[in-house]
Amino acid sequence: MKAKFALMTLIGLSACTVALAQNEPAAPATPDTPPAASTPEVTPTGSAVIPLIQFQDVPLTTAIDNLARQAGINYILDPQVGYGQPDERGQIKAQPNISIRWENLTAEQALNALITTYGLQLVSDTKTGISRVTIKDPAAAEPLVTKIVQLKFASPSNIVASVQTVLVDKRSKVIADTRTSQLVVSATEKEQEAVDLLITRLDTQTKQVLIEAKILETTLNPKTQKGIDWSGTLKAQNFHFGNNGLPSGALNNPGVLMNDLAGGFTFNPAAAFLDADGVSAALSFLNSSGDTKVVSEPRMVTLDNQKATIDVGLLYPIVNVTAGTANTTGGSQISYSNLTVNLDVTPRIAANNYIELNVKQGVLRLGPSYQSTVAGVINDVDSFYTRKLDTTVLIPSGNTLVMGGLIQDEKLNNSTKVPVLGDIPGLGLLFRKDSKELNRQNLTIFITPTVVEDEDFQPTQTDYLKTTPGLKVTDDWSWWDSGKSAGDIRKEKREGAFRD
């Protein structure tokens, strides 16, 4: 009987210590033929995975002892278990013999599965480091286990809500530590397994997208003015008659005028002349053309589902005037408006290497000025032209999206002529002026999103952090170009502040 028990023990020991290939029978180990070792797989918790664990008709306590030794667990068997001890009736409580064959488990997983099957549990004592195998109370709540989970890519604050969905027990909880990107999870063993599986699926590296944009804005402003403008002569001509030879103030004072006439006022021929502003005309025969092209080619890398913003343009100052009152003093304030081409792009990587782009594009340009009266003070107020576009498209990675059509046309036609004379064929050109102006603005945007792969990144070879920068500064300014005196330059070179 003792020999049979020793043989069973030897078989149990060899089955746990030898990592066998799947579907191969376990060969008993002997001192003359040591078992062949293989490199075991290591789980994320650091435990080695045993390809095959097999016991054949082995006492339960023997299997527990072997698995605990493999898992590195110090344990003691609770006397309440009673195997090999007399019960209240004086009968020896026999322990069961087990026969199991498990594959690809850690020794700790196999130990927990084994003792749970036979109504036992493993209670850890953190003070002594010795665990106790004792009887499990069916009515008792499952004990909570606290684990610290280190996240690799996900933000703790973002993943806490997802982890809470698998915590069924009301006692279980999860706390995020944003400083170290860790989660403190207090839950049952089953919940801990669900948390580990969930984090494995969610805590993955977020893909990135390269956004390459080309913003092309063109402005055409041709003008033409041809003809003679007689507005200076005929628009507001002032006439004065008979006031050249009269005394000063005679026309405004009839008494003075009568006294002068009664006193023998002599007729002055200048008084009968007609005065006017004179003849004024403007000759225009000119063409002008303005052509402006603004090209911007920004590029940036952003995370999947994260917005990338591009702003190109000018901050235009606006003066805000506050009128004064009887009790307050007026003043002014300066604010700024973005006269820019704004582009907001939010990429989302879809299936088959497609990218869904949400594009919001806006253009703000300065418009004409208007007058506004505040407390009797006339102020010039600026106006602005705005154009906006908001769309969502789906394009393959590396392809280019072209957005155009943001065209603004402003045509101005103006004609000035002298009635009748301006309608005479041929000769009428001398009494007419025609002007035309076109202001066209066209905006075209090219956007190329590309999914960034790991091989696209290249490390930069640098020793910047390992070296101390020199204190000397190179100065290539000679005494001829420098505002300093030649003596000061020579002194600084002697002191080592500069080097040639």
C-alpha positions in Angstrom: 0.0 0.0 0.0 2.9 2.4 0.8 4.6 1.6 -2.5 1.4 2.3 -4.4 1.0 5.6 -2.6 4.7 6.6 -3.4 4.2 5.7 -7.0 1.1 7.8 -7.2 2.9 10.7 -5.6 5.8 10.3 -8.1 3.4 10.3 -11.0 1.8 13.5 -9.7 5.1 15.3 -9.2 6.3 14.4 -12.7 3.1 15.4 -14.3 3.2 18.9 -12.8 6.9 19.6 -13.3 7.2 18.3 -16.8 5.8 20.6 -19.6 4.6 18.1 -22.2 3.3 18.7 -25.7 -0.4 18.6 -26.4 -1.9 15.2 -27.1 1.2 13.4 -25.9 1.0 11.0 -22.9 2.8 12.0 -19.7 6.0 9.9 -19.1 6.9 9.3 -15.5 10.1 10.9 -14.4 12.9 8.8 -12.8 16.3 10.0 -11.4 18.0 8.2 -14.4 15.9 9.8 -17.1 15.2 13.5 -16.1 12.3 15.1 -17.9 13.0 17.3 -21.0 12.4 21.0 -20.3 10.8 23.5 -22.6 10.4 27.2 -22.5 6.9 27.8 -20.9 4.6 30.5 -22.1 4.2 33.4 -19.6 0.9 35.1 -19.0 0.4 38.9 -18.5 0.4 38.2 -14.7 3.9 36.7 -14.9 2.8 33.0 -14.3 4.1 30.3 -16.6 1.6 28.4 -18.6 2.0 24.6 -18.4 1.1 22.8 -21.6 -0.1 19.7 -19.8 -1.2 19.0 -16.2 -2.2 15.4 -15.6 -3.0 13.4 -12.4 -4.0 9.8 -12.4 -5.8 8.4 -9.3 -3.8 10.7 -7.0 -5.0 11.8 -3.5 -6.5 15.3 -3.4 -4.0 16.6 -0.9 -1.1 15.3 -3.0 -2.4 17.2 -6.0 -2.8 20.4 -3.9 0.7 20.1 -2.6 2.2 19.7 -6.1 0.2 22.5 -7.7 1.0 24.9 -4.7 4.7 24.1 -5.1 4.5 24.8 -8.8 2.7 28.1 -8.2 5.1 29.2 -5.5 2.4 29.4 -2.9 3.1 28.7 0.8 0.0 27.1 2.3 -1.3 25.1 5.2 -4.3 22.7 5.3 -7.0 23.9 7.7 -7.7 21.2 10.3 -11.4 21.7 9.6 -10.9 20.0 6.3 -10.4 16.8 8.3 -8.8 14.5 5.8 -7.1 11.6 7.7 -8.6 12.8 11.0 -11.5 11.1 12.9 -14.8 12.9 12.7 -17.4 13.3 15.6 -18.3 9.6 15.2 -14.7 8.5 15.4 -14.5 7.5 11.8 -11.5 8.5 9.7 -12.5 11.0 7.0 -11.0 9.6 3.7 -9.9 12.0 1.0 -10.9 11.5 -2.6 -8.5 10.4 -5.3 -8.6 12.6 -8.4 -7.8 12.0 -12.1 -7.5 15.1 -14.2 -5.9 16.2 -17.5 -5.7 19.9 -18.2 -3.9 21.8 -20.9 -2.4 25.3 -21.1 -3.1 26.5 -17.6 -0.9 28.0 -14.9 -0.3 26.1 -11.7 -2.3 28.7 -9.8 -5.3 28.4 -12.1 -5.2 24.7 -11.8 -5.0 24.9 -8.0 -8.0 27.2 -7.7 -10.0 25.1 -10.1 -9.2 21.9 -8.1 -10.0 23.2 -4.6 -13.2 25.0 -5.8 -14.5 21.7 -7.3 -14.2 20.0 -3.9 -15.7 22.9 -1.8 -12.5 24.4 -0.6 -11.0 27.8 -0.9 -7.6 29.4 -0.7 -7.5 32.3 1.8 -4.3 34.5 1.7 -2.7 36.1 4.7 -0.7 39.2 3.6 1.0 39.5 6.9 2.6 36.0 7.0 2.5 35.3 3.3 1.0 31.8 4.1 -2.3 30.9 2.5 -4.8 28.6 4.1 -6.8 25.9 2.4 -10.1 25.8 4.2 -13.7 24.8 3.7 -15.7 27.2 1.6 -19.0 28.4 3.1 -21.6 28.1 0.4 -23.6 31.1 1.9 -20.5 33.3 2.3 -19.9 36.1 -0.2 -17.1 35.6 -2.6 -14.0 37.4 -1.3 -12.8 40.6 -3.0 -9.3 40.7 -4.5 -7.5 44.0 -5.1 -5.3 44.3 -8.2 -3.5 47.2 -9.8 -3.7 47.3 -13.5 -1.1 49.2 -15.5 -2.5 50.8 -18.7 -0.4 51.1 -21.7 -2.3 53.4 -24.1 -5.7 54.2 -22.8 -6.4 57.0 -20.4 -7.6 55.8 -16.9 -10.4 58.3 -16.8 -11.8 57.1 -20.2 -11.6 53.4 -19.4 -13.1 53.5 -15.8 -16.7 53.6 -17.1 -16.1 50.6 -19.3 -14.6 48.6 -16.4 -17.5 49.4 -14.1 -19.9 47.7 -16.5 -18.4 44.2 -15.7 -18.4 44.8 -11.9 -21.7 43.0 -10.8 -21.0 42.8 -7.1 -22.1 45.9 -5.2 -18.9 45.8 -3.1 -16.7 45.9 -6.2 -15.2 49.2 -7.3 -12.5 50.7 -9.5 -10.4 53.8 -9.0 -8.4 55.6 -11.6 -4.9 57.0 -10.9 -4.3 59.4 -13.7 -0.7 60.3 -12.6 0.6 56.7 -13.1 -2.0 55.6 -15.7 -3.1 52.8 -13.4 -6.4 51.3 -12.3 -7.0 50.0 -8.8 -9.7 47.3 -9.1 -11.3 45.7 -6.0 -13.5 42.8 -7.2 -14.1 39.1 -7.0 -12.0 36.6 -8.9 -14.5 36.2 -11.7 -14.9 39.9 -12.0 -11.1 40.3 -12.1 -11.0 37.9 -15.0 -13.7 39.9 -16.9 -11.8 43.1 -16.2 -8.5 41.6 -17.5 -10.2 40.5 -20.7 -11.9 43.9 -21.2 -8.7 45.9 -20.6 -6.9 43.6 -23.0 -9.4 44.4 -25.7 -9.6 48.2 -25.0 -6.1 49.1 -24.0 -4.7 49.0 -27.4 -2.5 51.5 -29.3 -4.6 54.2 -31.0 -3.9 54.6 -34.7 -2.8 58.0 -36.0 -3.6 59.8 -39.2 -1.4 62.2 -41.1 -3.3 65.2 -42.4 -1.8 67.0 -45.3 -3.6 70.1 -46.5 -3.0 72.5 -49.3 -5.0 75.7 -49.2 -5.0 77.8 -52.4 -6.7 81.2 -52.3 -6.6 83.4 -55.4 -8.0 86.9 -55.8 -8.5 88.6 -59.2 -9.2 92.4 -59.3 -9.1 93.9 -62.8 -10.2 97.5 -63.3 -10.8 99.7 -66.4 -11.6 103.4 -66.7 -12.0 105.1 -70.0 -13.5 108.5 -71.0 -13.8 112.0 -69.8 -15.6 112.8 -66.6 -17.4 116.2 -66.6 -18.6 115.9 -63.1 -16.3 118.6 -61.9 -17.9 121.1 -64.2 -21.5 120.1 -64.5 -22.3 118.3 -61.2 -22.3 121.2 -58.7 -21.4 124.4 -60.7 -21.7 127.6 -58.6 -22.8 130.8 -60.5 -22.4 134.4 -59.3 -23.6 137.4 -61.3 -22.9 141.2 -60.9 -20.8 141.0 -57.7 -17.4 141.9 -59.0 -17.6 145.8 -58.9 -19.9 146.3 -55.9 -18.6 147.5 -52.6 -17.9 144.9 -50.0 -21.2 144.0 -48.3 -23.4 145.9 -50.7 -25.3 142.8 -51.9 -26.0 141.7 -48.3 -27.0 145.2 -47.1 -29.6 147.1 -49.4 -29.1 150.3 -47.4 -25.5 150.5 -48.3 -26.3 149.8 -51.9 -28.9 152.7 -52.1 -26.5 155.1 -50.4 -23.8 154.3 -52.9 -26.1 154.8 -55.8 -27.5 158.1 -54.4 -24.0 159.4 -53.8 -23.1 159.1 -57.4 -22.0 155.5 -57.7 -20.3 155.2 -61.0 -21.1 152.0 -63.1 -18.4 149.5 -63.1 -18.3 147.1 -66.0 -17.0 144.3 -63.7 -20.3 144.3 -61.9 -22.0 142.9 -65.0 -19.8 139.9 -65.4 -20.9 136.3 -64.7 -18.7 134.4 -62.2 -18.6 130.5 -62.1 -16.4 127.8 -60.6 -14.8 127.2 -64.0 -14.4 124.2 -66.3 -13.1 121.0 -64.8 -12.9 117.6 -66.5 -11.0 114.4 -65.7 -9.6 112.2 -68.5 -9.3 108.5 -67.7 -7.8 105.9 -70.0 -6.3 103.2 -67.8 -6.5 99.5 -67.2 -5.3 98.0 -63.9 -5.2 94.4 -62.7 -4.5 92.8 -59.4 -3.7 89.1 -58.9 -3.1 87.7 -55.4 -2.4 84.0 -54.6 -2.1 82.7 -51.1 -0.8 79.1 -50.8 -0.5 77.3 -47.4 0.6 73.7 -47.1 0.3 72.6 -43.4 0.6 69.1 -42.3 0.1 67.4 -38.9 -0.4 64.0 -37.3 -3.5 63.5 -35.1 -4.9 60.5 -33.2 -7.9 58.6 -34.6 -11.1 60.5 -33.7 -9.2 63.6 -32.6 -9.8 66.9 -34.2 -6.9 68.7 -36.0 -7.2 72.5 -36.5 -5.4 74.6 -39.0 -5.6 78.4 -39.0 -3.9 80.6 -41.6 -4.3 84.3 -41.8 -4.3 87.6 -40.0 -5.5 88.9 -36.6 -7.3 92.1 -37.5 -7.6 94.8 -34.8 -11.0 96.3 -34.1 -11.4 99.5 -32.0 -14.5 99.4 -29.7 -15.4 103.0 -28.7 -17.4 103.7 -25.6 -19.2 107.0 -25.5 -18.9 109.2 -22.5 -21.8 110.3 -20.3 -22.3 113.0 -17.7 -21.0 110.6 -15.0 -18.6 108.4 -16.9 -15.6 109.0 -19.2 -15.7 107.5 -22.6 -12.9 105.3 -23.9 -11.8 102.7 -26.4 -10.8 99.0 -26.4 -9.0 97.0 -29.0 -10.2 93.5 -29.9 -9.0 91.2 -32.6 -10.9 89.2 -35.2 -9.4 86.3 -37.1 -9.2 87.1 -40.8 -8.1 83.5 -41.4 -8.8 80.4 -43.4 -9.8 77.9 -40.7 -9.9 74.2 -41.3 -11.0 71.6 -38.7 -10.5 68.0 -39.7 -11.6 65.0 -37.5 -10.5 61.7 -39.0 -12.0 58.3 -38.1 -10.4 55.1 -39.4 -13.0 52.8 -40.8 -12.7 49.3 -42.2 -10.6 48.4 -45.3 -8.1 51.3 -44.6 -10.8 53.9 -45.4 -10.9 57.2 -43.4 -14.1 59.0 -42.6 -13.3 62.8 -42.5 -15.5 65.4 -40.9 -14.3 68.7 -42.4 -15.4 72.1 -41.2 -13.9 75.0 -43.2 -14.5 78.7 -42.8 -13.1 81.9 -44.4 -13.4 85.3 -42.9 -12.4 88.4 -44.9 -12.7 92.1 -44.3 -15.6 93.9 -46.0 -16.6 97.5 -46.6 -16.7 100.1 -43.8 -20.0 101.6 -42.5 -20.6 104.6 -40.4 -22.3 104.4 -37.1 -23.2 107.4 -34.8 -22.8 106.9 -31.1 -23.6 109.8 -28.8 -23.3 112.2 -31.7 -19.9 110.9 -32.7 -19.6 109.3 -36.2 -17.5 106.1 -36.1 -16.4 103.8 -39.0 -17.5 100.3 -38.4 -15.9 97.3 -40.2 -17.9 94.5 -41.8 -16.7 91.0 -42.7 -17.3 88.5 -45.5 -17.7 84.9 -44.3 -17.9 81.6 -46.1 -18.4 78.3 -44.3 -18.4 74.6 -45.3 -19.3 71.5 -43.2 -19.2 68.0 -44.7 -18.4 64.4 -43.9 -16.8 62.1 -46.5 -15.3 58.6 -46.7 -12.1 58.2 -48.8 -9.3 55.6 -49.0 -6.1 56.3 -47.0 -3.6 58.2 -49.1 -6.2 59.7 -51.5 -6.8 63.4 -51.9 -10.1 65.2 -51.2 -10.6 68.4 -53.3 -13.0 71.0 -52.0 -13.8 74.1 -54.2 -16.6 76.2 -55.2 -16.1 78.8 -52.5 -16.1 81.6 -55.1 -17.1 85.1 -54.5 -17.7 87.4 -57.5 -18.3 91.2 -57.1 -18.9 93.2 -60.4 -19.0 96.9 -60.4 -20.1 98.9 -63.5 -20.3 102.7 -63.5 -21.1 105.2 -66.3 -21.0 109.0 -66.3 -22.1 111.1 -69.3 -23.3 114.5 -70.3 -27.0 114.4 -71.5 -27.5 114.7 -75.3 -23.7 115.4 -75.9 -22.8 111.9 -74.5 -25.2 110.2 -77.0 -23.7 111.7 -80.1 -22.0 108.9 -82.2 -18.3 109.2 -82.1 -18.2 112.7 -80.5 -20.1 111.4 -77.5 -16.9 109.7 -76.3 -15.7 113.1 -75.3 -18.6 113.6 -72.9 -18.8 110.1 -71.4 -16.8 108.0 -68.9 -17.2 104.2 -68.4 -15.6 102.2 -65.6 -15.7 98.5 -64.7 -14.3 96.5 -61.8 -14.3 92.8 -61.0 -13.4 91.3 -57.6 -13.2 87.5 -57.7 -12.0 85.3 -54.8 -11.7 81.6 -55.2 -10.7 79.1 -52.5 -9.7 75.5 -53.2 -8.6 73.1 -50.5 -6.8 69.8 -51.0 -6.8 67.3 -48.0 -4.9 64.0 -48.0 -5.4 61.8 -45.0 -3.0 58.8 -44.5 -3.1 56.2 -41.8 0.3 56.2 -40.1 2.0 52.8 -39.7 4.6 51.9 -37.2 7.3 51.7 -39.8 6.6 55.3 -40.8 8.3 56.5 -37.7 12.1 56.9 -37.7 14.2 57.4 -34.6 16.3 60.6 -34.5 20.0 60.1 -33.5 20.9 62.8 -31.1 23.2 63.2 -28.1 21.7 66.6 -27.1 20.7 65.5 -23.6 24.1 63.8 -23.0 26.3 66.8 -23.8 26.8 70.2 -22.3 26.4 73.1 -24.7 29.4 75.4 -25.0 29.3 78.9 -23.5 31.0 80.6 -26.4 29.0 82.3 -29.1 30.2 82.6 -32.6 30.3 86.3 -33.8 31.0 86.8 -37.5 30.6 90.6 -37.2 33.8 92.5 -37.9 34.7 95.9 -36.5 33.6 97.4 -39.8 30.0 96.1 -39.4 29.6 96.2 -35.7 28.4 99.2 -33.7 31.0 98.4 -31.0 34.4 99.9 -30.9 37.4 97.9 -32.2 38.8 97.9 -28.6 35.6 96.4 -27.1 35.6 93.6 -29.8 39.2 92.7 -29.1 38.5 92.7 -25.3 35.5 90.4 -25.7 37.5 88.0 -27.9 40.3 87.9 -25.3 37.7 87.1 -22.6 36.4 84.2 -24.7 32.9 85.6 -25.2 33.3 85.2 -29.0 35.3 83.0 -31.2 36.2 83.4 -34.9 
